[in-house]
Amino acid sequence: MSTKLYIYFEAEHTFYVQNPVFRDMKKITCLLLFLITTLSLSAQEWMTDFEAAQLESHSSGKPIVLVFQGSDWCAPCIRLDREVWNTETFKAYAPEHFVMLLADFPRRKENALPEAQAQANARLAEKYNPRGYFPLVVVMDASGRVLGETGYRRLSPEAYIEVLESFIPKG
């Protein structure tokens, strides 16, 4: 492949070099940025800080959906993630209706959480999941008052949303 440099002269003897390879690199870079942006927009937005979730819930009026999961060992947790949380239906619905809070308890060393996050998740489990059920989905208001609990259910994303919404007082 031969590389040709094109040199353009402009006023006051300045010039720039345009190389076809650089032009292609610009296209590739733009495409990569577009893909990264698209993927990040389609990802479920999970909070991991309880106090921040409470503030968000209080300011937005949306209930908190706290999910206790073992992302690398709990088969029902992995199914719930795949069948509900990561579906386009749920990802489109959740941001407008829920504050999503994740308390993960991975077991593999390569998935270990920072110590501060692990301790914060343990404190949440002491209060909201003392029996240690996984997955456990807790719907609560901004003050932390539990409105309802559920776990893995073999339901469509739409039906699972109905279950979550059924815990929220109307009116």
C-alpha positions as CSV (number, residue, x, y, z in Angstrom):
1,M,0.0,0.0,0.0
2,S,1.5,3.3,-1.0
3,T,0.9,6.3,1.2
4,K,0.6,9.6,-0.5
5,L,0.9,12.9,1.4
6,Y,-1.0,15.8,0.1
7,I,0.4,19.2,1.0
8,Y,-1.9,22.2,0.8
9,F,-0.5,25.7,1.0
10,E,-2.6,28.5,2.4
11,A,-2.2,32.2,3.0
12,E,0.9,33.4,4.8
13,H,2.9,30.2,3.9
14,T,1.2,27.9,6.3
15,F,0.4,24.4,5.2
16,Y,-1.1,21.2,6.4
17,V,-0.7,17.6,5.4
18,Q,-3.6,15.4,4.6
19,N,-2.8,11.8,4.4
20,P,-5.5,9.3,3.3
21,V,-4.6,7.0,6.2
22,F,-5.3,9.7,8.7
23,R,-8.7,10.4,7.1
24,D,-9.6,6.7,7.5
25,M,-8.4,6.8,11.1
26,K,-10.7,9.7,11.7
27,K,-13.6,7.7,10.3
28,I,-12.7,4.7,12.5
29,T,-12.4,6.9,15.6
30,C,-15.7,8.5,15.0
31,L,-17.3,5.1,14.5
32,L,-15.8,3.8,17.7
33,L,-17.0,6.8,19.7
34,F,-20.5,6.4,18.3
35,L,-20.6,2.7,19.3
36,I,-19.3,3.4,22.8
37,T,-21.8,6.1,23.3
38,T,-24.6,3.9,22.0
39,L,-23.6,1.0,24.2
40,S,-23.3,3.2,27.3
41,L,-26.8,4.7,26.6
42,S,-28.3,1.2,26.3
43,A,-26.8,-0.1,29.5
44,Q,-28.9,-0.3,32.7
45,E,-27.9,2.6,35.0
46,W,-27.2,1.0,38.4
47,M,-26.4,3.1,41.5
48,T,-24.3,1.5,44.2
49,D,-24.4,4.1,46.9
50,F,-27.5,3.9,49.1
51,E,-27.4,7.5,50.3
52,A,-27.1,8.8,46.8
53,A,-30.0,6.6,45.7
54,Q,-32.1,8.0,48.6
55,L,-31.3,11.5,47.5
56,E,-32.2,10.7,43.9
57,S,-35.4,9.0,45.0
58,H,-36.4,12.0,47.2
59,S,-35.7,14.5,44.5
60,S,-37.4,12.5,41.6
61,G,-40.2,10.9,43.6
62,K,-39.3,7.5,42.1
63,P,-39.1,4.5,44.4
64,I,-35.8,2.6,44.9
65,V,-35.4,-0.9,43.6
66,L,-32.6,-2.5,45.6
67,V,-31.3,-5.7,44.1
68,F,-29.2,-8.2,46.1
69,Q,-27.3,-10.5,43.7
70,G,-24.4,-12.7,43.4
71,S,-23.3,-11.8,39.9
72,D,-20.8,-14.6,39.4
73,W,-22.2,-17.5,41.3
74,C,-26.0,-17.2,41.8
75,A,-27.8,-18.9,38.8
76,P,-31.2,-17.3,39.5
77,C,-29.5,-13.9,39.8
78,I,-27.8,-14.3,36.4
79,R,-31.1,-15.4,34.9
80,L,-32.9,-12.4,36.4
81,D,-30.2,-10.1,35.0
82,R,-30.5,-11.7,31.5
83,E,-34.3,-12.1,31.4
84,V,-35.3,-8.8,33.0
85,W,-32.7,-6.2,33.9
86,N,-30.8,-6.3,30.6
87,T,-33.7,-6.4,28.3
88,E,-34.5,-3.4,26.1
89,T,-38.0,-3.3,27.6
90,F,-36.8,-2.9,31.2
91,K,-33.9,-0.6,30.2
92,A,-36.3,1.7,28.5
93,Y,-38.8,1.7,31.4
94,A,-36.7,1.8,34.5
95,P,-35.0,5.2,34.2
96,E,-38.3,7.0,34.2
97,H,-39.9,5.0,37.0
98,F,-37.2,3.6,39.4
99,V,-34.0,4.4,41.0
100,M,-32.0,1.2,40.5
101,L,-29.6,0.3,43.3
102,L,-27.3,-2.8,43.1
103,A,-25.8,-4.7,46.0
104,D,-23.6,-7.3,44.5
105,F,-21.9,-10.1,46.3
106,P,-19.4,-11.7,43.9
107,R,-17.3,-14.6,45.1
108,R,-14.5,-14.8,42.5
109,K,-11.4,-12.9,43.2
110,E,-11.3,-11.3,39.8
111,N,-14.8,-9.8,40.4
112,A,-14.1,-8.6,44.0
113,L,-15.5,-5.2,44.9
114,P,-13.5,-2.5,46.5
115,E,-13.5,-3.0,50.3
116,A,-15.6,0.1,51.0
117,Q,-18.3,-1.1,48.5
118,A,-18.2,-4.6,50.0
119,Q,-18.8,-3.2,53.5
120,A,-21.6,-0.9,52.3
121,N,-23.3,-3.9,50.6
122,A,-22.9,-5.9,53.8
123,R,-24.6,-3.1,55.8
124,L,-27.5,-3.0,53.3
125,A,-27.8,-6.8,53.6
126,E,-27.9,-6.7,57.4
127,K,-30.8,-4.3,57.2
128,Y,-32.8,-5.4,54.1
129,N,-31.7,-9.0,53.5
130,P,-31.0,-10.5,56.9
131,R,-32.0,-14.0,55.7
132,G,-29.4,-13.9,52.8
133,Y,-31.8,-14.6,49.9
134,F,-30.4,-14.3,46.4
135,P,-31.6,-12.7,44.3
136,L,-33.7,-10.4,46.5
137,V,-35.4,-7.4,45.0
138,V,-36.6,-4.8,47.5
139,V,-38.8,-1.9,46.5
140,M,-38.7,1.0,48.9
141,D,-39.5,4.6,49.3
142,A,-36.9,7.4,49.7
143,S,-36.8,7.0,53.4
144,G,-35.9,3.4,53.2
145,R,-39.3,2.0,54.1
146,V,-39.8,-1.3,52.4
147,L,-42.9,-1.4,50.1
148,G,-42.4,-4.9,48.8
149,E,-40.0,-7.8,48.1
150,T,-39.7,-10.3,45.4
151,G,-37.0,-12.5,43.8
152,Y,-36.4,-14.4,40.6
153,R,-39.7,-15.2,38.8
154,R,-39.9,-16.7,35.4
155,L,-41.8,-13.7,34.0
156,S,-41.5,-11.4,30.9
157,P,-39.9,-8.0,31.6
158,E,-43.4,-6.5,31.3
159,A,-44.9,-8.8,33.9
160,Y,-41.9,-8.2,36.2
161,I,-42.4,-4.5,35.9
162,E,-46.1,-5.0,36.9
163,V,-44.9,-6.9,40.0
164,L,-42.6,-4.1,41.0
165,E,-45.2,-1.5,40.3
166,S,-47.8,-3.4,42.4
167,F,-45.7,-2.6,45.5
168,I,-45.9,1.1,45.0
169,P,-48.9,2.9,46.6
170,K,-51.1,4.7,44.1
171,G,-52.4,8.2,44.8
